[in-house]
């Protein structure tokens, strides 16, 4: 389990609780490239978010690629179910942090 308190917002990191664990989301270059390969241009993703058109699958995909230390037993499907199970409101702080990182590019 990661310590969510170790998320460094200056680096664009965020924490999310999923499947009973606090997981660190780190939007590294490699993570964002992998997310972009699957989701398409990240700026378009940010635009869809601003328009309220972001889909749950897109949020889960972005989070999945940004997981810093993915627990071995955690599958993408289980992770998606955990994110969906806690609702959009619980995911919004982490999503906001990641989207800001995409725009700022620190």
Backbone as CSV, one residue per row, in Angstrom:
resi,resn,N_x,N_y,N_z,CA_x,CA_y,CA_z,C_x,C_y,C_z
1,UNK,0.836,-1.176,0.000,0.000,0.000,0.000,0.877,1.233,0.000
2,UNK,0.508,2.193,-0.782,1.215,3.459,-0.815,0.653,4.391,0.231
3,UNK,1.452,5.316,0.689,1.017,6.321,1.627,0.548,7.529,0.836
4,UNK,-0.773,7.784,0.843,-1.322,8.892,0.096,-0.735,10.223,0.498
5,UNK,-0.249,10.332,1.737,0.345,11.579,2.202,1.634,11.877,1.461
6,UNK,2.206,10.874,0.802,3.456,11.086,0.090,3.234,11.669,-1.306
7,UNK,1.967,11.857,-1.702,1.687,12.473,-3.007,2.207,13.903,-2.974
8,UNK,2.987,14.241,-3.981,3.581,15.569,-4.054,2.814,16.391,-5.095
9,UNK,1.910,17.267,-4.652,1.116,18.029,-5.613,1.949,18.954,-6.492
10,UNK,3.119,19.353,-6.037,3.993,20.197,-6.852,4.449,19.432,-8.090
11,UNK,4.602,18.122,-7.957,4.982,17.270,-9.094,3.776,16.770,-9.864
12,UNK,2.591,17.211,-9.455,1.376,16.780,-10.129,0.858,15.449,-9.633
13,UNK,1.398,14.948,-8.537,0.964,13.669,-8.001,-0.335,13.830,-7.217
14,UNK,-1.073,12.746,-7.152,-2.319,12.717,-6.399,-2.476,11.331,-5.798
15,UNK,-3.374,11.215,-4.861,-3.666,9.915,-4.264,-5.138,9.606,-4.466
16,UNK,-5.427,8.333,-4.610,-6.812,7.879,-4.731,-6.943,6.585,-3.951
17,UNK,-8.068,6.414,-3.304,-8.338,5.171,-2.593,-9.133,4.280,-3.540
18,UNK,-8.608,3.095,-3.763,-9.279,2.134,-4.642,-8.978,0.732,-4.134
19,UNK,-9.982,-0.096,-4.110,-9.839,-1.485,-3.664,-9.228,-1.550,-2.266
20,UNK,-9.585,-0.587,-1.424,-9.129,-0.592,-0.040,-7.711,-0.112,0.176
21,UNK,-7.079,0.394,-0.865,-5.705,0.874,-0.750,-5.609,2.314,-1.224
22,UNK,-4.713,3.068,-0.596,-4.414,4.402,-1.071,-3.298,4.267,-2.090
23,UNK,-3.586,4.680,-3.318,-2.657,4.509,-4.425,-2.166,5.861,-4.910
24,UNK,-0.898,5.905,-5.261,-0.273,7.126,-5.740,-0.396,7.215,-7.256
25,UNK,-0.878,8.350,-7.725,-0.952,8.624,-9.155,0.157,9.604,-9.488
26,UNK,1.046,9.200,-10.371,2.188,10.036,-10.766,2.149,10.202,-12.289
27,UNK,1.836,11.398,-12.763,1.744,11.609,-14.208,3.115,11.838,-14.849
28,UNK,3.908,10.793,-14.857,5.226,10.879,-15.493,5.058,10.979,-17.007
29,UNK,6.126,11.347,-17.677,6.092,11.432,-19.135,5.655,10.101,-19.734
30,UNK,6.258,9.017,-19.266,5.928,7.683,-19.797,4.466,7.339,-19.549
31,UNK,3.961,7.675,-18.382,2.566,7.383,-18.057,1.619,8.170,-18.956
32,UNK,1.932,9.446,-19.175,1.067,10.283,-20.011,1.124,9.868,-21.482
33,UNK,2.288,9.439,-21.932,2.405,8.941,-23.309,1.555,7.684,-23.471
34,UNK,1.619,6.784,-22.500,0.824,5.552,-22.570,-0.672,5.871,-22.547
35,UNK,-1.070,6.820,-21.709,-2.475,7.216,-21.653,-2.906,7.838,-22.975
36,UNK,-2.051,8.671,-23.546,-2.368,9.332,-24.808,-2.493,8.319,-25.950
37,UNK,-1.654,7.294,-25.926,-1.735,6.252,-26.952,-3.102,5.587,-26.941
38,UNK,-3.674,5.450,-25.767,-4.961,4.779,-25.636,-6.146,5.736,-25.770
39,UNK,-5.995,6.949,-25.272,-7.118,7.891,-25.203,-7.154,8.923,-26.320
40,UNK,-6.050,9.070,-27.024,-5.951,10.138,-28.003,-5.304,11.357,-27.348
41,UNK,-5.264,12.480,-28.043,-4.572,13.666,-27.530,-5.056,14.082,-26.143
42,UNK,-4.107,14.338,-25.259,-4.462,14.691,-23.888,-5.137,16.053,-23.801
43,UNK,-4.785,16.972,-24.697,-5.458,18.265,-24.665,-6.948,18.094,-24.958
44,UNK,-7.290,17.191,-25.863,-8.697,16.905,-26.152,-9.383,16.304,-24.926
45,UNK,-8.652,15.496,-24.169,-9.171,14.930,-22.928,-9.498,16.044,-21.941
46,UNK,-8.596,17.008,-21.815,-8.809,18.143,-20.927,-10.028,18.947,-21.399
47,UNK,-10.150,19.153,-22.700,-11.300,19.880,-23.236,-12.611,19.157,-22.935
48,UNK,-12.615,17.823,-23.103,-13.828,17.056,-22.783,-14.164,17.171,-21.303
49,UNK,-13.150,17.174,-20.463,-13.382,17.325,-19.024,-13.996,18.689,-18.727
50,UNK,-13.479,19.731,-19.354,-13.988,21.089,-19.133,-15.434,21.222,-19.598
51,UNK,-15.807,20.447,-20.599,-17.165,20.482,-21.138,-18.102,19.516,-20.417
52,UNK,-17.578,18.793,-19.420,-18.398,17.810,-18.718,-18.664,16.569,-19.537
53,UNK,-17.803,16.285,-20.504,-18.008,15.170,-21.430,-17.027,14.013,-21.200
54,UNK,-16.301,14.032,-20.095,-15.331,12.975,-19.813,-16.071,11.729,-19.345
55,UNK,-15.708,10.602,-19.924,-16.349,9.332,-19.569,-15.586,8.642,-18.447
56,UNK,-16.301,7.826,-17.696,-15.691,7.063,-16.611,-14.531,6.226,-17.132
57,UNK,-14.687,5.601,-18.279,-13.623,4.770,-18.853,-12.364,5.596,-19.100
58,UNK,-12.518,6.852,-19.501,-11.360,7.714,-19.739,-10.655,8.069,-18.434
59,UNK,-11.432,8.332,-17.394,-10.843,8.639,-16.088,-10.058,7.440,-15.585
60,UNK,-10.668,6.272,-15.649,-10.004,5.051,-15.176,-8.741,4.778,-15.987
61,UNK,-8.794,4.985,-17.293,-7.624,4.767,-18.144,-6.484,5.708,-17.765
62,UNK,-6.798,6.982,-17.597,-5.767,7.946,-17.188,-5.175,7.557,-15.847
63,UNK,-6.026,7.249,-14.881,-5.547,6.844,-13.556,-4.696,5.576,-13.646
64,UNK,-5.144,4.596,-14.408,-4.440,3.316,-14.524,-3.007,3.522,-15.018
65,UNK,-2.865,4.334,-16.041,-1.527,4.562,-16.586,-0.654,5.382,-15.635
66,UNK,-1.274,6.174,-14.786,-0.514,7.020,-13.856,-0.245,6.355,-12.508
67,UNK,-0.738,5.147,-12.297,-0.461,4.462,-11.027,1.042,4.271,-10.870
68,UNK,1.584,4.782,-9.782,3.034,4.737,-9.580,3.519,3.333,-9.240
69,UNK,2.881,2.698,-8.310,3.260,1.348,-7.891,1.999,0.506,-7.866
70,UNK,1.715,-0.118,-8.981,0.499,-0.898,-9.122,0.631,-2.199,-8.343
71,UNK,-0.257,-2.440,-7.371,-0.219,-3.716,-6.652,-0.395,-4.884,-7.614
72,UNK,0.368,-5.933,-7.405,0.334,-7.086,-8.316,-1.055,-7.663,-8.493
73,UNK,-1.810,-7.725,-7.416,-3.133,-8.353,-7.470,-4.195,-7.440,-8.074
74,UNK,-3.875,-6.194,-8.301,-4.859,-5.244,-8.816,-4.935,-5.326,-10.337
75,UNK,-6.082,-5.739,-10.825,-6.303,-5.770,-12.272,-6.957,-4.452,-12.684
76,UNK,-6.886,-4.164,-13.954,-7.504,-2.937,-14.450,-9.019,-2.964,-14.225
77,UNK,-9.614,-4.116,-14.426,-11.061,-4.244,-14.216,-11.420,-3.996,-12.754
78,UNK,-10.680,-4.582,-11.855,-10.933,-4.388,-10.417,-10.713,-2.926,-10.031
79,UNK,-9.674,-2.321,-10.587,-9.395,-0.909,-10.318,-10.557,-0.051,-10.826
80,UNK,-11.019,-0.316,-12.031,-12.144,0.436,-12.589,-13.399,0.296,-11.748
81,UNK,-13.668,-0.913,-11.290,-14.834,-1.141,-10.425,-14.695,-0.357,-9.118
82,UNK,-13.488,-0.314,-8.578,-13.258,0.417,-7.323,-13.450,1.917,-7.515
83,UNK,-12.941,2.450,-8.609,-13.103,3.886,-8.892,-14.581,4.197,-9.092
84,UNK,-15.267,3.381,-9.884,-16.694,3.598,-10.137,-17.509,3.437,-8.864
85,UNK,-17.122,2.480,-8.043,-17.857,2.193,-6.820,-17.859,3.323,-5.813
86,UNK,-16.826,4.135,-5.836,-16.783,5.242,-4.876,-17.388,6.515,-5.451
87,UNK,-17.679,6.533,-6.738,-18.358,7.660,-7.357,-17.419,8.717,-7.897
88,UNK,-17.976,9.552,-8.762,-17.199,10.610,-9.408,-16.649,11.618,-8.401
89,UNK,-17.428,11.947,-7.393,-16.996,12.966,-6.426,-15.680,12.578,-5.756
90,UNK,-15.501,11.306,-5.452,-14.275,10.853,-4.803,-13.073,10.911,-5.745
91,UNK,-13.312,10.767,-7.045,-12.222,10.779,-8.024,-11.847,12.186,-8.479
92,UNK,-12.716,13.155,-8.262,-12.497,14.494,-8.802,-11.227,15.192,-8.316
93,UNK,-10.864,15.131,-7.027,-9.615,15.810,-6.621,-8.387,15.270,-7.364
94,UNK,-8.294,13.952,-7.489,-7.155,13.357,-8.198,-7.209,13.710,-9.682
95,UNK,-8.387,13.669,-10.275,-8.530,14.009,-11.688,-8.132,15.460,-11.924
96,UNK,-8.577,16.341,-11.065,-8.246,17.761,-11.202,-6.728,17.969,-11.156
97,UNK,-6.067,17.283,-10.251,-4.609,17.392,-10.130,-3.923,16.905,-11.404
98,UNK,-4.356,15.765,-11.927,-3.728,15.216,-13.134,-3.984,16.098,-14.349
99,UNK,-5.196,16.612,-14.475,-5.503,17.479,-15.611,-4.700,18.773,-15.544
100,UNK,-4.531,19.306,-14.339,-3.704,20.508,-14.173,-2.266,20.213,-14.574
101,UNK,-1.779,19.043,-14.228,-0.411,18.655,-14.589,-0.265,18.559,-16.100
102,UNK,-1.266,18.022,-16.763,-1.222,17.913,-18.226,-1.129,19.303,-18.840
103,UNK,-1.893,20.239,-18.327,-1.895,21.594,-18.866,-0.619,22.372,-18.533
104,UNK,-0.099,22.159,-17.312,1.067,22.918,-16.874,2.375,22.303,-17.335
105,UNK,2.392,20.988,-17.455,3.578,20.300,-17.950,4.823,20.463,-17.108
106,UNK,4.692,20.420,-15.808,5.865,20.540,-14.937,6.690,19.295,-14.926
